[in-house]
C-alpha cells in the first residue's frame, strides 16, 4: 500500500535528489522531501532538508527544530482541507496528486508561512512523487481502506497512482512561476525518484520472499541431524 524501505536507504535517496535539484536550479536554495505513509493515515513525515550556501558549493543537512512534519510526522486528518483551519499545499499534492506552485505568496491560499507571518514571502514549488498501484501489486487495492476527505468522499479510488512522497523546493523571491522550466525539471525528477524508490521496494520484497521460502522449506530437523553427526 506504500513504499516501505529502510530509513537509511530512503534518506540517502532523498538527499541525492535534493542535491541534484539545488545544484541544477540556480534560484533554488532549499529542498525538503516528505514520505507519505500507507493509507488511510497517509502520515506525511519530513525525511531531510538541505540548504545550499551562497557560493552554491555546499549543502547543509538537517531538520528544523520545530515542525509538525518532523518525525513521527503529521497524519492525513491533520493536514486535509477542513473548515476553520488554513489550507495546506501538502493536502493539494496528496489528495489531487498534482503540484502546487507558490508564485504569489501574499495571495496564495495554501501558503501557510505567509499566512502565519504577514509580510513573509515564501516562494516554493511542491511536487508529489507518484507510483502506479499496479507496480506495487495493488490489483486488489480496492479492498483496502482509502483516505477520505472531510466530507467523507474517498480519494485515490479512481486513480492509477498512489502518492509515496512529496518534494518541496524553496526559491529566491519572484523566481518561480507556474508551469515554468523549473517546475518541469522538478516534475521529471520526481518521476525518477518514484522509479528509484519502487526499485528499492521491489528489491526488498524479493529478499523478504527468499528468506520466507528458505524458512518454509528448511527441514526443522536439520540442526538436530547435524548435531548428531
NUKE-926175 format. One record per residue (C-alpha): z, x, y; chain; residue in one letter. Coordinates in nm, 3 decimals. Each point is the difference from the previous one (the first is absolute). Last residue first. Layout:
BEGIN
(r (Z; X; Y); 'A'; 'a');
...
END
This chain:
BEGIN
(r (1.330; 2.696; -3.647); 'A'; 'x');
(r (0.263; -0.274; 0.054); 'A'; 'x');
(r (-0.015; 0.020; 0.382); 'A'; 'x');
(r (-0.376; -0.048; 0.001); 'A'; 'x');
(r (0.044; -0.315; -0.207); 'A'; 'x');
(r (0.270; -0.135; 0.236); 'A'; 'x');
(r (-0.215; 0.059; 0.307); 'A'; 'x');
(r (-0.297; -0.171; -0.153); 'A'; 'x');
(r (0.193; -0.304; -0.117); 'A'; 'x');
(r (-0.094; -0.219; 0.297); 'A'; 'x');
(r (-0.367; 0.073; -0.064); 'A'; 'x');
(r (-0.182; 0.048; 0.336); 'A'; 'x');
(r (-0.242; -0.291; 0.045); 'A'; 'x');
(r (0.172; -0.193; 0.277); 'A'; 'x');
(r (0.148; 0.301; 0.178); 'A'; 'x');
(r (-0.338; 0.169; 0.023); 'A'; 'x');
(r (-0.167; -0.327; 0.096); 'A'; 'x');
(r (0.243; -0.047; 0.289); 'A'; 'x');
(r (-0.037; 0.360; 0.115); 'A'; 'x');
(r (-0.380; -0.032; 0.000); 'A'; 'x');
(r (0.018; -0.330; 0.188); 'A'; 'x');
(r (0.232; 0.149; 0.265); 'A'; 'x');
(r (-0.237; 0.291; 0.046); 'A'; 'x');
(r (-0.294; -0.233; 0.044); 'A'; 'x');
(r (0.191; -0.214; 0.253); 'A'; 'x');
(r (0.081; 0.314; 0.199); 'A'; 'x');
(r (-0.365; 0.098; 0.011); 'A'; 'x');
(r (-0.098; -0.354; 0.097); 'A'; 'x');
(r (0.255; 0.000; 0.285); 'A'; 'x');
(r (-0.106; 0.343; 0.126); 'A'; 'x');
(r (-0.362; -0.114; 0.006); 'A'; 'x');
(r (0.096; -0.321; 0.179); 'A'; 'x');
(r (0.179; 0.204; 0.265); 'A'; 'x');
(r (-0.311; 0.212; 0.051); 'A'; 'x');
(r (-0.233; -0.299; 0.017); 'A'; 'x');
(r (0.224; -0.172; 0.257); 'A'; 'x');
(r (0.020; 0.321; 0.201); 'A'; 'x');
(r (-0.379; 0.025; 0.009); 'A'; 'x');
(r (-0.024; -0.362; 0.108); 'A'; 'x');
(r (0.247; 0.073; 0.280); 'A'; 'x');
(r (-0.218; 0.297; 0.098); 'A'; 'x');
(r (-0.293; -0.232; 0.058); 'A'; 'x');
(r (0.212; -0.234; 0.210); 'A'; 'x');
(r (0.144; 0.290; 0.201); 'A'; 'x');
(r (-0.348; 0.129; 0.080); 'A'; 'x');
(r (-0.115; -0.347; 0.105); 'A'; 'x');
(r (0.302; -0.038; 0.227); 'A'; 'x');
(r (-0.081; 0.330; 0.172); 'A'; 'x');
(r (-0.366; -0.092; 0.042); 'A'; 'x');
(r (0.109; -0.306; 0.196); 'A'; 'x');
(r (0.020; -0.349; -0.149); 'A'; 'x');
(r (0.291; -0.094; 0.228); 'A'; 'x');
(r (0.068; 0.274; 0.252); 'A'; 'x');
(r (0.221; 0.311; 0.008); 'A'; 'x');
(r (0.017; 0.258; 0.282); 'A'; 'x');
(r (0.177; -0.202; 0.271); 'A'; 'x');
(r (0.332; 0.184; -0.034); 'A'; 'x');
(r (0.018; 0.272; -0.268); 'A'; 'x');
(r (-0.021; -0.137; -0.350); 'A'; 'x');
(r (0.244; -0.104; -0.273); 'A'; 'x');
(r (-0.120; -0.035; -0.361); 'A'; 'x');
(r (0.146; -0.249; -0.248); 'A'; 'x');
(r (-0.114; -0.008; -0.363); 'A'; 'x');
(r (0.110; -0.288; -0.221); 'A'; 'x');
(r (0.054; 0.015; -0.376); 'A'; 'x');
(r (-0.060; -0.185; -0.328); 'A'; 'x');
(r (-0.172; -0.312; 0.132); 'A'; 'x');
(r (-0.148; -0.214; -0.278); 'A'; 'x');
(r (-0.365; -0.078; -0.046); 'A'; 'x');
(r (-0.245; -0.255; -0.141); 'A'; 'x');
(r (0.139; -0.262; 0.237); 'A'; 'x');
(r (0.039; -0.368; -0.088); 'A'; 'x');
(r (0.372; 0.019; -0.076); 'A'; 'x');
(r (0.069; 0.268; 0.260); 'A'; 'x');
(r (0.245; -0.224; 0.195); 'A'; 'x');
(r (0.178; -0.314; -0.119); 'A'; 'x');
(r (0.065; -0.277; 0.254); 'A'; 'x');
(r (0.369; -0.081; 0.043); 'A'; 'x');
(r (0.009; -0.058; 0.377); 'A'; 'x');
(r (0.167; 0.340; 0.049); 'A'; 'x');
(r (-0.284; 0.159; -0.193); 'A'; 'x');
(r (0.043; 0.061; -0.370); 'A'; 'x');
(r (-0.010; 0.301; -0.228); 'A'; 'x');
(r (-0.162; -0.064; -0.339); 'A'; 'x');
(r (0.200; -0.041; -0.317); 'A'; 'x');
(r (-0.178; 0.134; -0.303); 'A'; 'x');
(r (-0.210; -0.206; -0.239); 'A'; 'x');
(r (-0.294; 0.017; 0.242); 'A'; 'x');
(r (-0.018; 0.375; -0.066); 'A'; 'x');
(r (-0.134; -0.059; -0.348); 'A'; 'x');
(r (-0.299; 0.223; 0.062); 'A'; 'x');
(r (0.238; 0.244; 0.164); 'A'; 'x');
(r (-0.106; 0.310; -0.188); 'A'; 'x');
(r (0.065; 0.215; 0.307); 'A'; 'x');
(r (-0.371; 0.051; 0.058); 'A'; 'x');
(r (-0.052; -0.377; -0.032); 'A'; 'x');
(r (0.243; -0.063; 0.285); 'A'; 'x');
(r (-0.215; 0.216; 0.223); 'A'; 'x');
(r (0.191; 0.249; 0.214); 'A'; 'x');
(r (0.038; -0.023; 0.378); 'A'; 'x');
(r (0.160; 0.236; 0.253); 'A'; 'x');
(r (0.069; -0.202; 0.314); 'A'; 'x');
(r (-0.090; 0.158; 0.337); 'A'; 'x');
(r (0.214; 0.013; 0.312); 'A'; 'x');
(r (-0.131; 0.137; 0.331); 'A'; 'x');
(r (0.220; 0.105; 0.289); 'A'; 'x');
(r (0.053; 0.002; 0.376); 'A'; 'x');
(r (0.364; -0.051; 0.100); 'A'; 'x');
(r (0.036; -0.053; 0.374); 'A'; 'x');
(r (0.362; -0.023; 0.108); 'A'; 'x');
(r (0.028; -0.196; 0.325); 'A'; 'x');
(r (0.214; -0.273; -0.153); 'A'; 'x');
(r (0.205; 0.138; -0.291); 'A'; 'x');
(r (0.039; -0.253; -0.281); 'A'; 'x');
(r (-0.346; -0.150; 0.048); 'A'; 'x');
(r (-0.166; 0.342; 0.021); 'A'; 'x');
(r (0.180; 0.111; -0.315); 'A'; 'x');
(r (-0.086; -0.316; -0.196); 'A'; 'x');
(r (-0.374; 0.001; 0.075); 'A'; 'x');
(r (-0.110; -0.315; -0.182); 'A'; 'x');
(r (-0.094; -0.224; 0.294); 'A'; 'x');
(r (-0.175; 0.286; 0.180); 'A'; 'x');
(r (-0.024; -0.071; 0.372); 'A'; 'x');
(r (0.187; 0.310; 0.117); 'A'; 'x');
(r (-0.121; 0.204; -0.295); 'A'; 'x');
(r (-0.375; -0.038; 0.070); 'A'; 'x');
(r (-0.183; 0.199; -0.269); 'A'; 'x');
(r (0.252; -0.086; -0.272); 'A'; 'x');
(r (-0.236; -0.010; -0.297); 'A'; 'x');
(r (0.085; -0.205; -0.310); 'A'; 'x');
(r (-0.174; 0.038; -0.336); 'A'; 'x');
(r (-0.060; -0.273; -0.256); 'A'; 'x');
(r (0.159; -0.093; -0.332); 'A'; 'x');
(r (0.090; -0.339; 0.150); 'A'; 'x');
(r (0.360; -0.002; -0.122); 'A'; 'x');
(r (0.069; 0.373; -0.010); 'A'; 'x');
(r (-0.184; 0.109; 0.313); 'A'; 'x');
(r (0.107; -0.301; 0.209); 'A'; 'x');
(r (0.360; 0.027; -0.117); 'A'; 'x');
(r (0.016; 0.368; 0.096); 'A'; 'x');
(r (-0.138; -0.084; 0.344); 'A'; 'x');
(r (0.322; -0.187; 0.062); 'A'; 'x');
(r (0.062; -0.327; 0.183); 'A'; 'x');
(r (0.329; -0.020; 0.186); 'A'; 'x');
(r (0.258; -0.258; -0.117); 'A'; 'x');
(r (0.064; -0.367; 0.068); 'A'; 'x');
(r (-0.251; -0.154; -0.235); 'A'; 'x');
(r (-0.092; 0.217; -0.300); 'A'; 'x');
(r (-0.281; 0.245; -0.070); 'A'; 'x');
(r (0.090; 0.233; -0.288); 'A'; 'x');
(r (0.221; 0.302; 0.068); 'A'; 'x');
(r (0.337; -0.095; -0.151); 'A'; 'x');
(r (-0.133; -0.225; -0.278); 'A'; 'x');
(r (-0.229; 0.284; -0.110); 'A'; 'x');
(r (0.287; 0.241; -0.065); 'A'; 'x');
(r (0.083; 0.301; 0.223); 'A'; 'x');
(r (0.057; 0.345; -0.145); 'A'; 'x');
(r (0.262; 0.175; -0.216); 'A'; 'x');
(r (-0.080; 0.237; 0.163); 'A'; 'x');
(r (-0.114; 0.004; 0.367); 'A'; 'x');
(r (-0.193; -0.309; 0.107); 'A'; 'x');
(r (0.276; -0.148; 0.213); 'A'; 'x');
(r (-0.004; 0.323; 0.196); 'A'; 'x');
(r (0.266; 0.232; 0.138); 'A'; 'x');
(r (0.007; 0.378; -0.030); 'A'; 'x');
(r (-0.378; 0.019; -0.013); 'A'; 'x');
(r (-0.140; 0.147; -0.323); 'A'; 'x');
(r (-0.123; 0.353; -0.056); 'A'; 'x');
(r (-0.285; 0.242; 0.045); 'A'; 'x');
(r (-0.110; 0.229; 0.284); 'A'; 'x');
(r (-0.370; 0.084; 0.005); 'A'; 'x');
(r (-0.143; 0.330; 0.122); 'A'; 'x');
(r (-0.327; 0.110; 0.158); 'A'; 'x');
(r (-0.078; -0.272; 0.252); 'A'; 'x');
(r (0.109; 0.220; 0.294); 'A'; 'x');
(r (0.200; -0.299; 0.127); 'A'; 'x');
(r (0.181; -0.035; -0.333); 'A'; 'x');
(r (-0.095; -0.248; -0.274); 'A'; 'x');
(r (0.252; -0.265; -0.101); 'A'; 'x');
(r (0.039; -0.104; -0.364); 'A'; 'x');
(r (0.174; -0.296; -0.157); 'A'; 'x');
(r (0.102; -0.058; -0.362); 'A'; 'x');
(r (0.041; -0.267; -0.266); 'A'; 'x');
(r (0.097; -0.295; 0.222); 'A'; 'x');
(r (0.080; -0.293; -0.225); 'A'; 'x');
(r (-0.158; -0.345; 0.014); 'A'; 'x');
(r (0.159; -0.212; -0.273); 'A'; 'x');
(r (-0.258; -0.247; -0.130); 'A'; 'x');
(r (0.276; -0.225; -0.142); 'A'; 'x');
(r (-0.237; -0.233; -0.193); 'A'; 'x');
(r (-0.161; 0.224; -0.089); 'A'; 'x');
(r (0.011; 0.372; -0.076); 'A'; 'x');
(r (0.079; 0.251; 0.271); 'A'; 'x');
(r (-0.203; 0.098; 0.306); 'A'; 'x');
(r (0.019; 0.372; 0.080); 'A'; 'x');
(r (0.002; 0.097; 0.366); 'A'; 'x');
(r (-0.197; 0.287; 0.149); 'A'; 'x');
(r (0.070; 0.146; 0.342); 'A'; 'x');
(r (-0.215; 0.205; 0.235); 'A'; 'x');
(r (0.055; 0.148; 0.344); 'A'; 'x');
(r (-0.219; 0.177; 0.257); 'A'; 'x');
(r (-0.346; -0.156; -0.024); 'A'; 'x');
(r (-0.225; 0.089; 0.294); 'A'; 'x');
(r (-0.179; 0.289; -0.176); 'A'; 'x');
(r (-0.075; -0.197; -0.320); 'A'; 'x');
(r (-0.077; 0.238; -0.288); 'A'; 'x');
(r (0.324; 0.204; -0.004); 'A'; 'x');
(r (0.218; -0.309; 0.027); 'A'; 'x');
(r (-0.197; -0.191; -0.264); 'A'; 'x');
(r (-0.004; 0.279; -0.258); 'A'; 'x');
(r (0.372; 0.075; 0.047); 'A'; 'x');
(r (0.088; -0.367; -0.039); 'A'; 'x');
(r (-0.197; -0.011; -0.327); 'A'; 'x');
(r (0.158; 0.320; -0.133); 'A'; 'x');
(r (0.348; -0.127; 0.087); 'A'; 'x');
(r (-0.066; -0.330; -0.176); 'A'; 'x');
(r (-0.120; 0.168; -0.321); 'A'; 'x');
(r (0.303; 0.230; -0.001); 'A'; 'x');
(r (0.237; -0.294; 0.057); 'A'; 'x');
(r (-0.150; -0.198; -0.287); 'A'; 'x');
(r (0.024; 0.295; -0.240); 'A'; 'x');
(r (0.364; 0.066; 0.098); 'A'; 'x');
(r (0.087; -0.369; -0.027); 'A'; 'x');
(r (-0.138; -0.024; -0.353); 'A'; 'x');
(r (-0.255; -0.277; -0.047); 'A'; 'x');
(r (0.017; -0.380; 0.006); 'A'; 'x');
(r (-0.306; -0.153; 0.162); 'A'; 'x');
(r (0.040; -0.375; -0.007); 'A'; 'x');
(r (-0.023; -0.305; -0.228); 'A'; 'x');
END
